[in-house]
Every structure is written in structure tokens, then in C-alpha cells.
Amino acid sequence: MQINLVSDTVTKPSYEMLQYMFNADVGDDVYKEDPSVIELEERVAAVFGMEAALFFPSGTMANQTAIKLHTQPGEQLIADKYSHIFHFEAGGVSFNSGVSCCLLEGNRGMITAEQIEGAINKPDFYHSPLTSLVCLENTTNIGGGACYEMEELEKIKAVCEANNLKLHLDGARIWNALVAKRQNPKDFGRIFDTISVCFSKGLGAPVGSVLLGDKKTIQRALRIRKVLGGAMRQSGYLAAGAIYALENNIKLLTEDHRRAKELANILKKKSWVASVEPVETNILIFSLVPEYNDETFIEKLKQKNISISSVGNRKLRMVTHLDYREVMHTYVIESLSKL
Ligand SMILES: *Cc1c(COP(=O)(O)O)cnc(C)c1O
């Protein structure tokens, strides 16, 4: 039994999901003639109460398209210093959009309305780049699966409106936040100009993200997706995996969250653990006491067929997911208890 807690992206499509994909009705989506892609786009737009949606091969491409939609070269966006768009999209913010990032020191990957307000460059001070966009992440990735309070998001929206800024949500794990905090997706749809959501993380589809926005914005996104090479032909097979995930796998996220919390509780009792960050969803970040070496620890777990990862700064990460089942969980708890 190999147990992979490195990321929730390691999930493989189940037999039932593959069966559903196999039976998908498809067409050429470049001509907008793929019924499965159209169905997915319509369904996700309806969930968030937004006008339109567009299917993408990756979350990175959906985020990069959003940044291009909302900015002009030379402008600046505001984000948390750990944000995926800055760290893990290969410099795409500058490469694709010619935009710089003003990075804020957030709390577990989350930034506040007050911090954002203080970071906006004065629009008539022509020496500074023009601030035009705010990008938030929910749940946060390197921040450890933390979720924003709706109240803070409303405040951030007000700051953006008052300062003529667009607001984008990197919602790769928005499903985890919706389940953990029992929030209404339509509130997110109302607050954000664009939202990217992912199906290949905790929801277990092999490929796919969707970008949401109003009709005009998504019409423009179509051209940017084409430029980036993301217009696909019979992508309905992939969209079908996402539809299956939407229908069947969202409710299973609560199990991932419970297991992550249980792992955190075990670690908290261990003398070799220095700290465990609060667990709100499926990501658990912890650190070892100074006498313990991270690499040695990771290797030790590897010998027990358990893979985990380091996220730098002496922080280790475990991510629970659809393919991390109860038998595996029992085994990991036992193994950690004995260490
Ligand atoms: C995984 C992830 C993405 C998108 O990643 P892709 O691998 O390109 O699909 C975007 N944002 C966050 C926070 C993520 O964790």
C-alpha cells in the first residue's frame, strides 16, 4: 500500500468516473459544439450565480487568463506573498501580462481589506505602476488550506470598488472552503469579477479548471485562451470527468477534512513536533523541533510507504484527498503514533 499525502492532485479517476467520461457526448469545442463542455460551463456558472464560464486545461491557464483580462502591461496586481499566481505559475504574471506583483505579508496566505487599501498606488502619481487588480486565493495552498470569512471578502470588495480595481479569486480549492464553512457559492459569484475553480484536485477529475465571469468578460477570455493554446477539440471527455466530480465528489470533501484534523491532533501530541498550523480543510502544515532534520523525517516516512513534502522554511505538508482512504488513514495514524 503506497500512501501519497504530497498533494490532492495525485488522485486518479475512479472506475465510475471513467465510465461516465467514456459515455460522454462530444463535439468540437473550438467551434463551441461540444455538448459536454457546454453543460459543464453552464452548470458551474449556475452554481456560482455567474453569467458565463469557460473550460480550461489547467488552473494555471485559467488564472493567467484572468490576470490578462483585468490588466494592461506595466500595471500592478496585489496578492499574498505565498500566492500560487506568483510562486507556481512560472513567472506568467510578467511573461503573459507584463504586470508586476505587490506582495503582502498575509495570515496563512490570506490578506485583509486594510492591507490592500494601504498597498494601492495613488492613480495620479504617474511614477508608480497603476494598481489594477487584486488576486485572492481560497482556500490558500502554502497558507495551509485556510478559508476567508465572507465578512472580510465583502470589505475587500468595497475597497476594490472604491479604487476601481478588479477582483479575481484563485479558487482552485473553493470547493473545500464551501464545504468547510458552509458558505453559499453565489456570495462568491457576487463579490468577484472572475473566479477560477479546479476539478483535478480534491474532486478527483484527471484534468480541468473553469473560469467564471460575466458574459462580456468570458467572451474576451475565449481569445486569450486561444492565444495561450488552450482551445481544445473533443474536450467533452474531460468535461464529463468534471461533471461527474461535481455531482458525486463534493460531499466527500468532509472526509478529507476530518482526516486532516485527526492527523493534526496526533502530531500535536508528539515531542518531535514544534508546531502544527490550524487545520480548516484538507491541508496540514507542521514543523519539527530543531534537532530533527526535515529530509531525514521525510525519508523515514517514505520507508513506511508514506509520502509527504516540504514547503520550505522548515515547514512540512500533508494533504488528504479522495484516494486517501480510511485503511490508509488508520495505518498513517498508527505509524505516526509509533514514531
Ligand atoms: C493547483 C493550484 C492551481 C492550479 O494548478 P494547475 O496545476 O495549473 O491546475 C492554482 N491555484 C492554486 C492555489 C492551486 O493550488
The ligand as an SDF file (V2000), in Angstrom:
LIG
                    3D

 15 15  0  0  0  0  0  0  0  0999 V2000
   -3.2220   23.7190   -8.0370 C   0  0  0  0  0  0  0  0  0  0  0  0
   -3.4660   25.1620   -7.9220 C   0  0  0  0  0  0  0  0  0  0  0  0
   -3.7210   25.9490   -9.0540 C   0  0  0  0  0  0  0  0  0  0  0  0
   -3.7600   25.4180  -10.4800 C   0  0  0  0  0  0  0  0  0  0  0  0
   -2.8450   24.4820  -10.7720 O   0  0  0  0  0  0  0  0  0  0  0  0
   -2.8030   23.6430  -12.1220 P   0  0  0  0  0  0  0  0  0  0  0  0
   -1.8490   22.5720  -11.7730 O   0  0  0  0  0  0  0  0  0  0  0  0
   -2.3030   24.5520  -13.1710 O   0  0  0  0  0  0  0  0  0  0  0  0
   -4.1720   23.1460  -12.4290 O   0  0  0  0  0  0  0  0  0  0  0  0
   -3.9910   27.2760   -8.8630 C   0  0  0  0  0  0  0  0  0  0  0  0
   -4.0080   27.8090   -7.6380 N   0  0  0  0  0  0  0  0  0  0  0  0
   -3.7990   27.0860   -6.5260 C   0  0  0  0  0  0  0  0  0  0  0  0
   -3.8870   27.7310   -5.1980 C   0  0  0  0  0  0  0  0  0  0  0  0
   -3.5090   25.7470   -6.6260 C   0  0  0  0  0  0  0  0  0  0  0  0
   -3.2820   25.0410   -5.5180 O   0  0  0  0  0  0  0  0  0  0  0  0
  1  2  1  0
  2  3  1  0
  2 14  2  0
  3  4  1  0
  3 10  2  0
  4  5  1  0
  5  6  1  0
  6  7  2  0
  6  8  1  0
  6  9  1  0
 10 11  1  0
 11 12  2  0
 12 13  1  0
 12 14  1  0
 14 15  1  0
M  END
$$$$
